[in-house]
Amino acid sequence: MSNGPYGQLACGCGVVSLLICGAPLGVGRDAEGEPVTFWPLSAIQLGQGADELQISPVVSGGDAWHCRRCDERLLHADEEAEVAVLAGLPEDTDGSGVGLTTSQQRRLEALGYRVLAGASQE
């Protein structure tokens, strides 16, 4: 885990929490037009609730991580792109500085996400 900035995400009932470290790769919109943030999958670490974390395949690809107790979805993880997609935007981002590779961006778009702002890295 990095020594950089981090945040914590918890489900509605508080049983499962995730630690998010570093900086996001970019921001976008999901299929419903809601804001999402793209993070390196390696930046996500389980804080608590391992027994209550359920990881289920998503029909479009990747896996949904959610709490068994309250069924709140915490993130969408895609091993192929090595990206985690979290709902909402970090407080300190302006949406610039996208760090997604072209292949990551294409994979996220295939999963139904729209990447916003900036050019991708090769």
C-alpha positions as CSV (number, residue, x, y, z in Angstrom):
1,M,0.0,0.0,0.0
2,S,1.2,3.5,-0.9
3,N,2.0,6.2,1.6
4,G,0.1,8.7,-0.5
5,P,-3.3,10.2,0.1
6,Y,-6.0,7.8,0.9
7,G,-9.7,7.6,1.7
8,Q,-12.1,5.1,3.2
9,L,-15.3,3.8,1.7
10,A,-17.9,1.8,3.8
11,C,-21.1,0.2,3.0
12,G,-24.4,1.5,4.4
13,C,-24.4,-0.8,7.4
14,G,-20.7,-0.2,8.0
15,V,-19.6,-3.8,8.1
16,V,-17.4,-3.7,5.0
17,S,-14.9,-0.9,4.5
18,L,-12.3,-0.4,1.8
19,L,-9.2,1.7,1.9
20,I,-8.3,3.7,-1.2
21,C,-4.8,4.9,-1.6
22,G,-3.1,7.1,-4.1
23,A,-4.7,9.2,-6.9
24,P,-7.5,8.3,-9.3
25,L,-6.8,7.5,-12.9
26,G,-9.7,9.6,-14.1
27,V,-13.4,10.3,-13.9
28,G,-16.3,9.3,-16.1
29,R,-20.0,8.4,-16.2
30,D,-21.7,5.1,-15.8
31,A,-24.5,3.8,-18.1
32,E,-27.1,5.8,-16.2
33,G,-25.0,9.0,-16.5
34,E,-24.0,9.1,-12.8
35,P,-20.4,10.2,-12.0
36,V,-17.7,7.6,-11.3
37,T,-14.0,7.6,-10.5
38,F,-11.5,5.1,-12.0
39,W,-8.8,3.9,-9.6
40,P,-5.9,1.4,-10.1
41,L,-7.2,-1.9,-8.7
42,S,-4.0,-2.1,-6.7
43,A,-5.0,1.0,-4.8
44,I,-7.9,-0.8,-3.2
45,Q,-7.4,-2.7,0.1
46,L,-10.0,-4.3,2.3
47,G,-10.2,-2.5,5.6
48,Q,-12.7,-4.6,7.5
49,G,-15.5,-7.1,6.8
50,A,-13.7,-9.8,4.8
51,D,-16.4,-12.4,5.8
52,E,-19.2,-10.0,4.6
53,L,-17.6,-9.0,1.3
54,Q,-19.2,-10.7,-1.6
55,I,-17.6,-10.6,-5.1
56,S,-19.9,-11.5,-7.9
57,P,-19.4,-11.6,-11.7
58,V,-21.1,-8.9,-13.7
59,V,-22.7,-10.0,-17.0
60,S,-21.0,-7.2,-18.9
61,G,-17.6,-8.1,-17.4
62,G,-15.7,-7.7,-14.3
63,D,-16.9,-8.2,-10.7
64,A,-19.2,-6.3,-8.3
65,W,-17.9,-6.0,-4.8
66,H,-20.8,-5.7,-2.3
67,C,-21.8,-6.2,1.3
68,R,-23.6,-9.5,2.0
69,R,-25.6,-7.8,4.9
70,C,-26.9,-4.6,3.3
71,D,-26.2,-5.6,-0.4
72,E,-24.7,-2.2,-1.1
73,R,-22.3,-2.3,-4.1
74,L,-19.0,-0.7,-3.2
75,L,-17.2,-1.0,-6.5
76,H,-16.9,-2.6,-9.9
77,A,-13.5,-4.3,-10.4
78,D,-12.1,-5.3,-13.8
79,E,-9.0,-7.5,-13.7
80,E,-8.4,-7.2,-17.4
81,A,-8.1,-3.4,-17.2
82,E,-6.7,-3.5,-13.7
83,V,-9.2,-0.7,-12.8
84,A,-11.7,-0.3,-10.0
85,V,-14.7,1.9,-10.6
86,L,-16.2,3.7,-7.6
87,A,-19.4,5.7,-7.6
88,G,-19.1,9.5,-7.2
89,L,-16.2,11.9,-7.5
90,P,-13.4,12.6,-5.0
91,E,-13.7,16.0,-3.4
92,D,-10.3,17.2,-4.6
93,T,-10.5,16.4,-8.3
94,D,-11.2,18.6,-11.2
95,G,-11.4,15.7,-13.7
96,S,-8.1,16.5,-15.4
97,G,-5.0,14.5,-15.6
98,V,-6.5,11.2,-16.9
99,G,-3.9,8.4,-16.3
100,L,-5.7,5.6,-18.1
101,T,-4.0,3.8,-20.9
102,T,-5.7,3.6,-24.3
103,S,-6.5,-0.1,-23.6
104,Q,-7.9,0.6,-20.2
105,Q,-10.1,3.3,-21.6
106,R,-11.4,1.0,-24.4
107,R,-12.1,-1.7,-21.9
108,L,-14.0,0.6,-19.6
109,E,-16.0,1.9,-22.6
110,A,-16.8,-1.8,-23.5
111,L,-18.1,-2.2,-19.9
112,G,-20.5,0.8,-20.4
113,Y,-18.5,3.6,-18.8
114,R,-17.7,6.9,-20.5
115,V,-14.3,8.4,-19.7
116,L,-14.3,12.2,-19.3
117,A,-11.6,14.8,-19.8
118,G,-8.1,14.6,-21.0
119,A,-6.2,12.3,-23.3
120,S,-5.2,8.8,-22.4
121,Q,-1.7,7.7,-21.9
122,E,-0.2,5.0,-24.2
